[in-house]
Amino acid sequence: MRIKGLILLSILLILQFGWSQNPVISSELKQKVAVTATKLKAIDCHDLDPLSLNATIVWSQDKTQLAVIMKVNLLHGWHIYSYVPKSQPYITSELQLNLPDGISKIGDWIKPLDEPYNDGVYIYHGELVFIQYCKVNSLNHDILTCGIYYQTCDLNKCYPPEEKQKNLKLKKHL
């Protein structure tokens, strides 16, 4: 009985204090990301293409971590979908990230707050920032690709689903 108690206590301590495979994101990198995200500009958009995308990479000082920052700008009056129930005909936006060997995600994308629309649908509008932190074990390739698959709509119409991607050079940031 005493051994079972020690095992249970050990498991609880591991869960409480973390035995995580995801490394802690450096505070220095988080600060750089905050500054870069505010400075990053998404190109202006127009009625025929109401979503613009820009992206960049921010490195930690020791080059063991990086952050991919995607900034999306939606034309006033247009939105994309953050969540769509199966009963609705709209397309949920999907963030894309193609990482080369030697780089792995730390957690999930950090997303802006969405807002309820109607019938269980949630949307994004305006200027949006998406952040994905990554761990760098080795750097074997020059490029990573990020992007978004989405459907834009306004109050009167929806465009067919579309995909926008950005290729980001890894070595230029080193």
Backbone as a chain_set.jsonl record, in Angstrom:
{"seq": "MRIKGLILLSILLILQFGWSQNPVISSELKQKVAVTATKLKAIDCHDLDPLSLNATIVWSQDKTQLAVIMKVNLLHGWHIYSYVPKSQPYITSELQLNLPDGISKIGDWIKPLDEPYNDGVYIYHGELVFIQYCKVNSLNHDILTCGIYYQTCDLNKCYPPEEKQKNLKLKKHL", "coords": {"N": [[0.824, -1.181, 0.0], [1.965, 1.218, 0.736], [3.849, 1.615, -1.302], [2.182, 1.975, -3.522], [1.038, 4.388, -2.775], [3.31, 6.082, -2.839], [3.911, 5.953, -5.566], [1.598, 7.1, -6.661], [1.81, 9.661, -5.503], [4.178, 10.501, -6.743], [3.356, 10.597, -9.438], [1.414, 12.611, -9.279], [3.042, 14.787, -8.538], [4.656, 15.01, -10.798], [2.719, 15.702, -12.703], [1.818, 18.104, -11.557], [4.109, 19.811, -11.438], [5.141, 19.569, -13.893], [6.315, 17.617, -16.456], [7.08, 18.003, -19.056], [7.178, 17.64, -22.585], [7.33, 19.808, -24.12], [9.32, 22.606, -24.391], [9.909, 25.452, -22.256], [8.956, 28.614, -23.35], [11.165, 31.155, -24.135], [11.353, 34.193, -22.277], [12.523, 36.384, -23.399], [12.229, 35.877, -26.149], [9.424, 35.978, -26.324], [9.017, 38.691, -25.781], [10.298, 39.883, -27.998], [8.625, 38.912, -30.003], [6.19, 40.178, -29.368], [6.81, 42.879, -29.914], [7.541, 42.73, -32.642], [5.171, 41.75, -33.783], [3.434, 43.932, -33.54], [4.622, 45.733, -35.261], [4.65, 44.481, -37.754], [3.262, 44.586, -40.949], [0.318, 43.972, -42.81], [-0.405, 43.763, -46.183], [-2.447, 46.128, -47.924], [-5.89, 45.412, -48.657], [-8.625, 44.641, -50.951], [-11.958, 44.833, -52.461], [-12.16, 42.621, -54.257], [-10.3, 40.928, -53.281], [-10.397, 40.429, -50.246], [-8.738, 39.713, -48.093], [-5.552, 40.018, -46.726], [-2.218, 38.796, -46.279], [0.658, 38.589, -44.282], [3.858, 37.554, -43.118], [6.404, 36.588, -40.774], [9.546, 35.575, -39.283], [10.741, 35.24, -35.991], [13.583, 35.015, -34.037], [14.939, 33.402, -31.113], [17.507, 34.635, -28.948], [19.55, 32.766, -28.507], [19.144, 31.048, -30.589], [17.729, 28.651, -30.358], [15.053, 28.554, -30.358], [12.18, 29.665, -32.201], [9.708, 31.916, -33.518], [6.862, 31.9, -35.511], [5.156, 34.399, -37.026], [2.075, 35.358, -38.175], [0.307, 37.795, -39.839], [-2.894, 38.839, -40.525], [-5.014, 40.775, -42.494], [-8.222, 41.941, -42.779], [-10.518, 43.337, -44.99], [-12.641, 46.069, -44.148], [-15.83, 45.164, -42.995], [-15.743, 42.58, -43.891], [-15.28, 39.085, -43.1], [-13.738, 36.083, -41.704], [-14.014, 32.601, -40.879], [-13.744, 31.241, -37.68], [-14.785, 29.119, -36.327], [-17.07, 26.68, -37.376], [-20.071, 25.014, -37.11], [-21.034, 21.655, -38.065], [-23.53, 21.754, -39.181], [-23.704, 24.061, -40.633], [-23.009, 25.887, -43.711], [-20.563, 27.143, -44.169], [-16.931, 27.647, -44.364], [-14.479, 26.634, -42.138], [-11.643, 28.422, -41.085], [-8.253, 27.428, -41.589], [-5.124, 27.216, -40.164], [-1.881, 26.98, -41.506], [1.221, 25.273, -41.448], [4.297, 24.35, -42.516], [6.9, 22.738, -41.465], [10.438, 22.36, -41.645], [12.586, 19.436, -41.309], [14.025, 19.012, -38.087], [12.952, 21.167, -36.831], [10.352, 21.816, -34.562], [6.961, 22.156, -33.412], [6.022, 24.116, -30.577], [3.571, 23.581, -28.577], [0.269, 24.781, -29.556], [-1.029, 26.924, -32.214], [-1.174, 30.329, -31.291], [-3.973, 32.226, -31.067], [-6.035, 35.018, -32.07], [-8.821, 36.452, -30.217], [-11.976, 35.214, -31.068], [-15.307, 35.971, -32.249], [-18.781, 35.477, -31.466], [-21.072, 34.782, -34.098], [-23.578, 33.839, -35.594], [-25.97, 31.213, -35.016], [-24.195, 29.333, -33.776], [-21.805, 29.801, -35.071], [-18.52, 31.161, -35.274], [-16.469, 34.038, -35.753], [-13.662, 35.826, -37.261], [-12.486, 39.159, -37.679], [-11.17, 42.228, -39.099], [-7.858, 43.211, -38.112], [-5.613, 40.608, -37.58], [-3.541, 38.535, -35.545], [-1.544, 35.702, -35.59], [0.35, 33.307, -33.867], [2.982, 30.994, -33.785], [5.036, 29.152, -31.791], [8.229, 27.583, -31.921], [10.58, 24.893, -31.531], [14.028, 24.619, -32.141], [15.999, 22.158, -33.22], [17.857, 21.411, -35.118], [19.101, 22.871, -38.131], [18.342, 22.235, -41.17], [17.288, 22.984, -43.559], [16.379, 25.732, -45.742], [13.943, 27.05, -45.825], [10.67, 27.656, -44.495], [7.146, 27.13, -44.657], [4.194, 28.947, -44.265], [0.697, 29.616, -43.766], [-2.769, 30.257, -44.621], [-5.924, 28.738, -44.961], [-9.066, 29.619, -46.063], [-12.371, 31.159, -46.013], [-13.801, 34.049, -47.175], [-16.33, 36.342, -46.247], [-18.939, 38.788, -46.569], [-21.755, 40.745, -45.492], [-23.444, 40.251, -47.607], [-22.42, 38.398, -49.458], [-20.358, 35.495, -50.14], [-17.054, 34.49, -50.86], [-15.506, 31.854, -52.784], [-13.665, 29.213, -51.071], [-10.22, 29.826, -50.297], [-6.616, 29.81, -50.454], [-3.766, 31.146, -48.924], [-0.288, 31.535, -48.883], [2.971, 31.894, -47.396], [6.396, 31.795, -48.01], [9.075, 31.516, -45.877], [12.339, 32.535, -45.269], [14.738, 30.831, -43.488], [17.523, 30.975, -42.885], [18.325, 33.596, -43.406], [17.622, 34.995, -41.212], [19.362, 34.297, -39.261]], "CA": [[0.0, 0.0, 0.0], [2.873, 2.355, 0.826], [4.452, 1.801, -2.624], [1.153, 2.579, -4.367], [0.931, 5.783, -2.359], [4.476, 6.792, -3.366], [3.753, 6.053, -7.018], [0.558, 8.098, -6.882], [2.388, 10.956, -5.16], [5.135, 10.832, -7.808], [2.592, 10.984, -10.628], [0.817, 13.926, -9.009], [4.106, 15.798, -8.592], [5.031, 15.184, -12.211], [1.655, 16.468, -13.35], [1.757, 19.438, -10.972], [5.279, 20.64, -11.749], [5.43, 19.459, -15.311], [7.337, 16.787, -17.083], [6.553, 18.29, -20.374], [8.091, 17.541, -23.717], [7.41, 21.139, -24.702], [10.165, 23.5, -23.601], [9.375, 26.757, -21.886], [9.306, 29.641, -24.332], [11.975, 32.171, -23.453], [10.679, 35.484, -22.123], [13.171, 37.28, -24.38], [11.568, 35.632, -27.434], [8.057, 36.499, -26.218], [9.081, 40.154, -25.894], [10.59, 40.188, -29.403], [7.413, 38.609, -30.771], [5.213, 41.239, -29.105], [7.239, 44.081, -30.643], [7.478, 42.453, -34.077], [3.765, 41.605, -34.192], [2.816, 45.252, -33.694], [5.248, 46.421, -36.395], [4.41, 43.759, -39.001], [2.124, 45.126, -41.711], [-0.298, 43.17, -43.862], [-0.657, 44.616, -47.341], [-3.847, 46.531, -48.068], [-6.739, 44.509, -49.417], [-9.684, 45.308, -51.705], [-13.201, 44.051, -52.563], [-11.981, 41.356, -54.965], [-9.385, 40.116, -52.471], [-10.557, 41.124, -48.968], [-7.817, 39.249, -47.051], [-4.123, 40.069, -47.037], [-1.41, 38.008, -45.354], [2.092, 38.792, -44.206], [4.409, 36.674, -42.088], [7.831, 36.712, -40.515], [10.118, 34.708, -38.258], [11.513, 35.896, -34.933], [14.464, 34.029, -33.396], [15.472, 33.654, -29.772], [18.902, 35.059, -29.038], [20.436, 31.601, -28.593], [18.752, 30.333, -31.819], [17.139, 27.342, -30.06], [13.615, 28.703, -30.543], [11.733, 30.715, -33.113], [8.259, 32.124, -33.581], [6.297, 32.291, -36.796], [4.08, 35.373, -36.822], [1.278, 35.657, -39.359], [-0.655, 38.881, -39.659], [-3.958, 38.842, -41.518], [-5.827, 41.979, -42.501], [-9.477, 41.777, -43.51], [-11.171, 44.57, -45.384], [-13.772, 46.417, -43.287], [-17.092, 44.558, -43.402], [-15.511, 41.186, -44.279], [-14.85, 38.214, -42.008], [-13.444, 34.679, -41.952], [-14.641, 31.765, -39.856], [-12.86, 30.541, -36.744], [-15.464, 27.858, -36.021], [-18.343, 26.479, -38.067], [-20.646, 23.694, -36.835], [-21.286, 20.834, -39.262], [-24.849, 22.09, -39.734], [-23.597, 25.311, -41.387], [-22.333, 25.665, -44.989], [-19.336, 27.931, -44.301], [-15.658, 26.932, -44.25], [-13.641, 27.048, -41.014], [-10.265, 28.76, -41.455], [-7.229, 26.501, -41.11], [-3.766, 27.742, -40.209], [-0.978, 26.0, -42.085], [2.643, 25.444, -41.143], [5.112, 23.25, -43.001], [8.213, 22.91, -40.842], [11.466, 21.423, -42.095], [13.165, 18.543, -40.302], [14.86, 19.693, -37.107], [12.156, 22.21, -36.166], [9.07, 21.254, -34.125], [6.061, 23.09, -32.742], [5.851, 24.161, -29.12], [2.149, 23.854, -28.375], [-0.578, 25.095, -30.705], [-1.066, 28.323, -32.625], [-1.825, 31.321, -30.436], [-4.926, 32.869, -31.964], [-6.795, 36.127, -31.474], [-10.17, 36.112, -29.776], [-13.01, 35.263, -32.089], [-16.568, 36.435, -31.672], [-19.942, 34.75, -31.973], [-21.732, 35.395, -35.252], [-24.954, 33.357, -35.425], [-26.184, 29.764, -35.137], [-23.021, 28.572, -33.36], [-20.66, 30.173, -35.905], [-17.617, 32.176, -34.714], [-15.731, 34.701, -36.839], [-12.597, 36.812, -37.073], [-12.533, 40.288, -38.61], [-10.17, 43.252, -38.805], [-6.451, 42.807, -38.169], [-5.439, 39.418, -36.751], [-2.172, 38.032, -35.393], [-1.436, 34.298, -35.218], [1.738, 33.046, -33.491], [3.349, 29.609, -33.493], [6.388, 29.013, -31.275], [8.866, 26.34, -32.357], [11.888, 24.514, -31.003], [14.971, 24.349, -33.215], [17.01, 21.165, -32.869], [18.876, 21.553, -36.158], [18.619, 23.672, -39.253], [18.787, 21.509, -42.353], [16.659, 23.562, -44.749], [16.379, 27.191, -45.774], [12.615, 27.657, -45.933], [9.454, 27.067, -43.948], [5.97, 27.695, -45.301], [3.025, 29.129, -43.412], [-0.403, 30.179, -44.537], [-4.13, 30.12, -44.124], [-6.998, 28.32, -45.853], [-10.152, 30.415, -45.497], [-13.457, 31.658, -46.833], [-14.19, 35.398, -46.761], [-17.729, 36.705, -46.497], [-19.481, 40.007, -45.987], [-23.167, 40.515, -45.184], [-24.206, 39.918, -48.806], [-21.859, 37.346, -50.306], [-19.165, 34.758, -49.724], [-16.194, 34.027, -51.936], [-15.101, 30.451, -52.611], [-12.48, 29.045, -50.221], [-8.946, 30.179, -50.911], [-5.437, 29.558, -49.629], [-2.625, 32.048, -49.118], [0.899, 31.024, -48.193], [4.218, 32.659, -47.429], [7.635, 31.075, -47.763], [9.949, 32.33, -45.03], [13.718, 32.061, -45.271], [15.238, 30.61, -42.13], [18.93, 31.343, -42.676], [18.546, 35.045, -43.46], [17.367, 35.54, -39.879], [20.412, 33.885, -38.333]], "C": [[0.872, 1.251, 0.0], [3.513, 2.651, -0.531], [3.442, 2.436, -3.574], [0.979, 4.057, -4.042], [2.087, 6.622, -2.89], [4.389, 6.967, -4.883], [2.722, 7.122, -7.353], [1.078, 9.503, -6.593], [3.367, 11.413, -6.242], [4.416, 11.3, -9.066], [1.977, 12.36, -10.436], [1.852, 15.039, -9.066], [4.542, 16.067, -10.024], [3.988, 16.02, -12.928], [1.61, 17.905, -12.853], [2.9, 20.324, -11.454], [5.778, 20.455, -13.162], [6.591, 18.551, -15.642], [6.964, 16.837, -18.541], [7.614, 18.11, -21.431], [8.229, 18.892, -24.405], [8.27, 22.035, -23.829], [9.438, 24.797, -23.27], [9.853, 27.765, -22.928], [10.032, 30.753, -23.598], [11.232, 33.503, -23.399], [11.257, 36.507, -23.1], [12.518, 37.121, -25.745], [10.145, 36.18, -27.413], [8.039, 38.017, -26.37], [9.362, 40.575, -27.336], [9.361, 39.982, -30.282], [6.377, 39.713, -30.587], [5.545, 42.5, -29.899], [7.076, 43.877, -32.146], [6.043, 42.367, -34.567], [3.094, 42.962, -34.373], [3.372, 45.997, -34.904], [4.951, 45.775, -37.741], [3.158, 44.298, -39.68], [1.628, 44.086, -42.701], [-0.694, 44.132, -44.964], [-2.145, 44.946, -47.407], [-4.611, 45.542, -48.931], [-7.841, 45.315, -50.105], [-10.863, 44.355, -51.88], [-13.033, 42.706, -53.268], [-11.04, 40.406, -54.231], [-9.353, 40.714, -51.068], [-9.642, 40.659, -47.838], [-6.382, 39.391, -47.546], [-3.364, 39.357, -45.924], [0.039, 38.45, -45.439], [2.602, 37.913, -43.072], [5.904, 36.929, -41.945], [8.238, 35.705, -39.444], [10.874, 35.574, -37.267], [12.295, 34.797, -34.21], [14.764, 34.41, -31.961], [16.948, 33.987, -29.934], [19.844, 33.866, -29.193], [20.108, 30.691, -29.779], [18.213, 28.93, -31.566], [15.62, 27.362, -30.21], [13.349, 29.779, -31.582], [10.224, 30.824, -33.001], [7.903, 32.505, -35.007], [5.12, 33.204, -36.478], [3.385, 35.579, -38.155], [0.311, 36.777, -39.012], [-1.61, 38.863, -40.846], [-4.717, 40.148, -41.368], [-7.055, 41.71, -43.361], [-10.086, 43.147, -43.778], [-12.384, 44.806, -44.479], [-15.066, 45.825, -43.852], [-16.967, 43.094, -43.805], [-15.057, 40.388, -43.062], [-14.446, 36.838, -42.55], [-13.963, 33.901, -40.747], [-13.614, 31.056, -38.984], [-13.456, 29.205, -36.326], [-16.804, 27.818, -36.728], [-18.867, 25.088, -37.699], [-20.952, 22.958, -38.145], [-22.616, 21.168, -39.923], [-24.821, 23.345, -40.608], [-22.758, 25.107, -42.652], [-20.97, 26.368, -45.132], [-18.084, 27.073, -44.066], [-14.862, 27.501, -43.073], [-12.225, 27.325, -41.517], [-9.301, 27.751, -40.837], [-5.86, 27.152, -41.263], [-2.837, 26.628, -40.667], [0.462, 26.319, -41.699], [3.384, 24.191, -41.579], [6.538, 23.481, -42.508], [9.215, 21.92, -41.413], [11.926, 20.518, -40.956], [14.057, 19.348, -39.37], [14.154, 20.821, -36.374], [10.803, 21.602, -35.816], [8.267, 22.309, -33.374], [6.184, 22.986, -31.232], [4.387, 24.543, -28.903], [1.424, 24.131, -29.678], [-0.434, 26.571, -31.077], [-1.721, 29.165, -31.527], [-2.676, 32.169, -31.369], [-5.586, 34.055, -31.274], [-8.168, 35.644, -31.017], [-11.124, 36.207, -30.959], [-14.29, 35.789, -31.445], [-17.733, 35.656, -32.267], [-20.602, 35.519, -33.113], [-23.223, 35.055, -35.221], [-24.985, 31.839, -35.594], [-24.939, 28.94, -34.817], [-21.766, 28.856, -34.154], [-19.853, 31.25, -35.181], [-16.746, 32.723, -35.833], [-14.551, 35.518, -36.311], [-12.855, 37.943, -38.066], [-11.465, 41.292, -38.203], [-8.751, 42.733, -38.986], [-6.217, 41.699, -37.142], [-3.974, 39.012, -36.7], [-2.245, 36.595, -34.887], [0.043, 34.003, -34.964], [1.92, 31.563, -33.208], [4.809, 29.59, -33.037], [6.928, 27.642, -31.668], [10.217, 26.157, -31.672], [12.778, 24.155, -32.179], [16.031, 23.38, -32.695], [18.175, 21.206, -33.843], [18.25, 22.33, -37.301], [19.176, 23.067, -40.532], [18.249, 22.091, -43.651], [16.615, 25.071, -44.617], [15.006, 27.821, -45.603], [11.587, 26.898, -45.096], [8.287, 27.793, -44.608], [4.838, 27.79, -44.286], [1.915, 29.733, -44.258], [-1.737, 29.944, -43.871], [-5.05, 29.685, -45.266], [-8.27, 28.928, -45.261], [-11.251, 30.664, -46.52], [-13.815, 33.038, -46.303], [-15.64, 35.653, -47.155], [-17.977, 38.116, -45.962], [-20.963, 39.741, -45.743], [-23.976, 40.039, -46.388], [-23.695, 38.732, -49.606], [-20.66, 36.675, -49.637], [-18.365, 34.388, -50.971], [-15.869, 32.554, -51.713], [-13.871, 30.367, -51.7], [-11.201, 29.308, -51.003], [-7.82, 29.856, -49.932], [-4.383, 30.603, -49.965], [-1.479, 31.504, -48.297], [2.057, 31.994, -48.35], [5.365, 31.695, -47.187], [8.556, 32.005, -46.984], [11.339, 31.712, -45.007], [14.242, 31.984, -43.846], [16.629, 31.181, -41.944], [19.183, 32.842, -42.728], [18.37, 35.676, -42.087], [18.457, 35.173, -38.892], [21.502, 34.869, -38.209]], "O": [[0.548, 2.234, -0.666], [3.702, 3.817, -0.878], [3.791, 3.33, -4.345], [0.794, 4.878, -4.941], [1.878, 7.748, -3.341], [4.756, 8.016, -5.413], [2.949, 7.954, -8.231], [0.814, 10.432, -7.356], [3.378, 12.587, -6.612], [4.818, 12.283, -9.687], [2.018, 13.188, -11.345], [1.573, 16.119, -9.586], [4.77, 17.213, -10.411], [4.326, 16.939, -13.674], [1.387, 18.827, -13.638], [2.673, 21.472, -11.838], [6.731, 21.111, -13.583], [7.705, 18.723, -15.148], [6.585, 15.84, -19.156], [8.793, 18.388, -21.21], [9.154, 19.094, -25.192], [7.98, 22.206, -22.645], [8.473, 25.175, -23.934], [11.016, 27.757, -23.33], [9.569, 31.233, -22.563], [10.564, 33.89, -24.357], [10.544, 37.395, -23.568], [12.275, 38.113, -26.432], [9.705, 36.786, -28.39], [7.146, 38.567, -27.014], [8.743, 41.511, -27.843], [9.089, 40.771, -31.186], [5.75, 40.136, -31.558], [4.658, 43.116, -30.489], [6.54, 44.74, -32.842], [5.727, 42.859, -35.65], [2.267, 43.123, -35.271], [2.669, 46.807, -35.509], [4.994, 46.451, -38.769], [2.115, 44.446, -39.044], [2.421, 43.404, -43.351], [-1.256, 45.195, -44.7], [-2.991, 44.149, -47.0], [-4.045, 44.913, -49.825], [-7.978, 46.517, -49.875], [-10.777, 43.191, -51.49], [-13.706, 41.741, -52.906], [-10.995, 39.213, -54.534], [-8.41, 41.424, -50.719], [-9.756, 41.164, -46.721], [-6.041, 38.944, -48.64], [-3.808, 39.319, -44.776], [0.577, 38.66, -46.526], [1.844, 37.567, -42.165], [6.568, 37.414, -42.861], [7.401, 35.077, -38.796], [11.561, 36.521, -37.65], [11.728, 33.775, -33.822], [14.836, 35.592, -31.625], [17.56, 33.651, -30.948], [20.827, 33.945, -29.93], [20.749, 29.654, -29.945], [18.237, 28.096, -32.47], [14.975, 26.313, -30.19], [14.164, 30.672, -31.812], [9.555, 29.942, -32.462], [8.569, 33.334, -35.626], [4.203, 32.824, -35.751], [4.021, 35.931, -39.148], [-0.41, 36.709, -38.016], [-1.194, 38.871, -42.005], [-5.024, 40.577, -40.256], [-6.944, 41.306, -44.518], [-10.154, 43.998, -42.892], [-13.07, 43.86, -44.092], [-15.358, 45.968, -45.04], [-17.978, 42.432, -44.038], [-14.515, 40.949, -42.11], [-14.762, 36.477, -43.684], [-14.308, 34.486, -39.72], [-12.728, 30.362, -39.483], [-12.726, 28.267, -36.008], [-17.573, 28.779, -36.694], [-18.19, 24.09, -37.944], [-21.107, 23.58, -39.196], [-22.804, 20.89, -41.108], [-25.817, 23.66, -41.26], [-21.883, 24.242, -42.67], [-20.297, 26.184, -46.147], [-18.175, 25.927, -43.627], [-14.601, 28.702, -43.016], [-11.675, 26.54, -42.29], [-9.501, 27.282, -39.717], [-5.483, 27.585, -42.353], [-2.989, 25.474, -40.265], [0.862, 27.481, -41.634], [3.127, 23.1, -41.07], [7.279, 24.299, -43.052], [8.875, 20.759, -41.642], [11.682, 20.804, -39.784], [14.762, 20.257, -39.807], [14.687, 21.371, -35.41], [10.174, 20.952, -36.651], [8.826, 23.232, -32.781], [6.421, 21.91, -30.683], [4.021, 25.711, -29.035], [1.89, 23.769, -30.759], [0.191, 27.354, -30.363], [-2.705, 28.748, -30.915], [-2.177, 32.754, -32.331], [-5.685, 34.096, -30.048], [-8.614, 34.559, -31.39], [-11.08, 37.156, -31.743], [-14.338, 36.022, -30.237], [-17.685, 35.228, -33.42], [-20.678, 36.748, -33.091], [-24.041, 35.9, -34.857], [-24.115, 31.262, -36.245], [-24.654, 27.958, -35.503], [-20.745, 28.205, -33.931], [-20.422, 32.142, -34.552], [-16.336, 31.995, -36.737], [-14.453, 35.846, -35.128], [-13.378, 37.715, -39.157], [-10.92, 41.22, -37.102], [-8.471, 41.931, -39.878], [-6.581, 41.84, -35.975], [-3.254, 39.131, -37.691], [-2.912, 36.304, -33.895], [0.898, 34.403, -35.755], [1.128, 30.95, -32.492], [5.707, 29.961, -33.792], [6.183, 26.665, -31.739], [10.889, 27.116, -31.293], [12.345, 23.47, -33.107], [16.851, 23.732, -31.847], [19.332, 21.056, -33.452], [17.029, 22.428, -37.417], [20.309, 23.337, -40.93], [18.711, 21.725, -44.731], [16.789, 25.621, -43.53], [14.907, 29.003, -45.271], [11.624, 25.671, -44.998], [8.426, 28.93, -45.061], [4.56, 26.844, -43.549], [2.163, 30.29, -45.328], [-1.824, 29.497, -42.728], [-4.964, 30.195, -46.383], [-8.525, 28.764, -44.068], [-11.088, 30.419, -47.715], [-14.102, 33.19, -45.116], [-16.108, 35.25, -48.219], [-17.314, 38.57, -45.03], [-21.38, 38.584, -45.787], [-25.065, 39.488, -46.225], [-24.456, 38.12, -50.356], [-20.048, 37.209, -48.712], [-18.93, 34.022, -52.001], [-15.948, 32.06, -50.589], [-13.123, 31.336, -51.574], [-11.116, 29.046, -52.203], [-8.05, 29.657, -48.739], [-4.139, 30.907, -51.133], [-1.663, 31.067, -47.161], [2.118, 32.79, -49.287], [5.314, 30.875, -46.27], [8.786, 33.144, -47.388], [11.496, 30.517, -44.757], [14.19, 32.96, -43.098], [16.89, 31.82, -40.925], [20.161, 33.317, -42.151], [18.897, 36.756, -41.82], [18.472, 35.698, -37.779], [22.452, 34.647, -37.459]]}, "num_chains": 1, "name": "protein.A"}
